[in-house]
Amino acid sequence: MAGAVLQQTPVTFRSRCLPAISHLNRRTPGKISLSSNLKIPKLTVKPLARRIRGRGARMSDTAAGSYATALADVASSNNTLDQTYADVEKLRKVLSEEDVVSYFANPIIDDAEKRSVVDKIAQSSDLQPHVVNFLNILLDMKRIDLFSEIAKDFESIYNGLTRTELAVVSSVVQLESQQLAEIAKGVQQLTGAKNVRIKTAIDPSLVAGFTIRYGNSGSKLIDLSVKKQLEEIASQLEIGEIQLAV
């Protein structure tokens, strides 16, 4: 399949290590220090990051963009961009769970407790040290609630640096690997991308067939669903009726 890279939707990671919310310590903490004692020599968060070095991937002027840029810089310098992307995807799923979000957003829970949970998540997800350090910085800076946005921005940066085209394939049932490989090859030919990464989604409203969304923020759509065909047939029938009435 030439240079096309096929990755199906990752398995959902559940934060089994997170203590039940009903058992969380609700004591009022004392002074909370925002300074971190962690030694992270290469991680620098620059405000209003606009561009990633290397291939010039642009980033929006947001806090999430700045953090994503800093993490991408570290991953690039360590030659761990692919592994870091995989770690970010793992964390995206864990930190999007409602109980986890509520836990880290709770100001009553002591920071030491939260850091202990971060350590457990890191161990269960087998995260790289610099990703764990990054997560602890977000915790110290009270920015862990931004992780979903950071992950989205990091994905955009990663795609730009690796010349990867993301294609989201929606279907009524899960497509076979061979079918997804053919779709990846087709998207690669359309876009000229070096790599193509496929994410899948189930959409029963399509009736049958599938859709492919790609491009910046999914701006381009290939609709091969039965739903689309039925809409076109209905549209043609309506036009026919109007013509007959005239």
N, C-alpha and C positions, 0 to 999 in steps of 0.2 A: 504494500500500500504506500510505497515511496516513503515520504517523511511524515505521513499522517500519524498522529498519536491518538489512540482511542482510550478514553477513560470513562467508565460508566459511573453512575451515581454512587458515591462512597456509601458504605454501610453506616447506619446511624449509630453514633456513639452515645451511650446513656451515662449520665453522671452517677453511677451507682455508688461512688465513694462519697457523695454529698450527703451529710447528715440530714435526717428528716427535719422539716421546718419546725414541727412541733417540739423538737428536742433541742433547738438552738438556744444558746445562752443569750438571755435577754437582758443581762446586767448592763447598766450604763457605764460606758468606758470612761477612763480618765482622759488625760491629754492625748490627742492623736497627732503624732508628728508626721508631716508630709515629706520629710527628708528620708531618703532611702540609704541604708547602710550597705546595700549590695554593690559589689565592685563590677561594673560593666564598662570596660574600657572603650569598646568600639561603638556603643549605642548612643547616638546623639539625636534627640528630637528637635528638629529645626522648625520654627513656626512658619506657616504659610508656604509650605514646600510647593514648588511649581513644576519641577522637572527631575526625572531620575537620570542619573549619569548612565552612559553606555549608549542606549538607543533613543534617549530623549523622550521617554514616556512622560506625558503630562499628568499633573495631579491637581485637583481643585484646592482652593485656598481654605481648607477646613482643618480643624484639629485632627479629625480622623485621617485626613490625607497626609498630614505631617507625621503622625505615628506610623502609618503604613509605609511612607517613604523611608523613615528611619530603619524600620525592620527590613525592608528590601535592600537598603544599602549594606546592612550587616550580612544578610544572606548572600548577596552578590560577592562581597569581599571574602566570605568564607567558602564560596563555591557550594553553597547548600540551598540554592534557590528552589529547586524542586522539592527537597525534603521540607523546607520551611513552608512552602505552599501546602504540602500535605498536612503539616502540623496545624496551620491556620484553619484548614477545612475541618479538622477534628475539633478544634476549639470552637469553631463557628456553631457546630451542632450542640456541643455541651453548653455553651454560654448563651444559647438562644432559648433554652428550656426555662419556662416561667418560674419554677422554684429556684433555679440557680440565679436568675436575674434578680428576683426579690431578695434572695439571701445577700448577695453582694451589694445591693442598694440599701440594705438596712443599716442606718447609722448607729444603731444601738449595739450591734455585734462588734466585738473587739477585732481590731486589725490582725492580731496574732491568730485568732481563730480563722479568719478569712485566708490568711497566708497558709495555714495548715491545710485548708481545703484545696487551695491552689496546688500545693505540693502533691496531694493525693490525685488530683486531676492529671498533673504532669506525669506521675508514675503510671497511672492506669492507661494513659494515652501515649506513653513512651515518647515524650516531647524532647526535642534537642535543648541543651542548656541555655542557648541564647534566646530561645522562645520562652522558656520558663522565666528567665530574667526580664524579658519584655513584659510578660504577664504580671510580674511582681511590680514593675514600674507603673503599669496601669493601675494596679491596686493602690500603690502609694499615692499616686496623683489623683485618685478618685475618678478615674476615667475608664474603668473596666466596663461601664455601661455602654461605652462607645464601640465595643468590640465588633458588633455586627457591621457597623459602618466601616471600621478599620479593615475588616476581612474583605468587604466588597471592594474597597479602594486598593487593597493589596492584590486582589485578583486582577484588577485592571492593569496595575503596574507589572505584575508577573506576565500577563499576556503580551504586553508591549515589549518587555525585555526578551521574551523567548519567541516572539513572533508566532504566538498561539492564537488561533481563532476559536472562540467558544460558540458551540452550537447547542441549542436546547431543543431536543426532540420530544414532542408530545404525542402520545398515542393512547388508544383505548386499553390496550394490553401491552405488556413489556415486549419490545421487539427482540429478535434473536441477535446474537453477537455479530453474525455475518451481515445482517441487515444494517446494523449500526456502523459496521466497518465500511460498507458501501456508501452510506450517508456521509461518513467522515471523508472518504475519498472524493465524493462529489463536492462537498463544501470546500475542500482544499483546492480543487480545480477552479471553482468559482472565485475564490478569494486570493489565491496565490500564497496562502499562509504556509509557513514552514511546518507548523504542527496544527492539528485540530483536536480539540477536546470536546467530547460529547457528554452532555448531561441529559438525563431522561426524566420525563414527567408523565403521569397518568392523567388523562382527561377524557372521562366517559362521554362528554358532550360531543365529541368528534364523530361518534357513531362507528366509524371504521377509518382506516388509513392513518395518516400522521401529518404533523406540521413540523417545520424546521425554522427556528428563529436564530438569526446570527447578526453580525455587525455590531456597531457601537450601541450598547444598551439594548441589543436585540431589535435594532431598527429595521432589519430586513426579514421578510417572512416568505417561506415557500409553503403553500397550503395544499396538501394532497389528501385532505380528509374527505370522507363522504359527506360530512356536514356542509362543506364548501360546495361540493358538487350539487347537493340538494338545493342550496341557496341559489346557485346559478340557474338550475332548472326552473325553480319557482320564479325567479326574476324573468326568465325568457317566456314563461307562460303568461305572466302579467303583461309583458310587452305585446305578446300575441293577442291577448284579449282586447287590449287598447286598440291595436291595429284593426282588428275585426270590427270593433265598435265604430271606427271612423269609416 
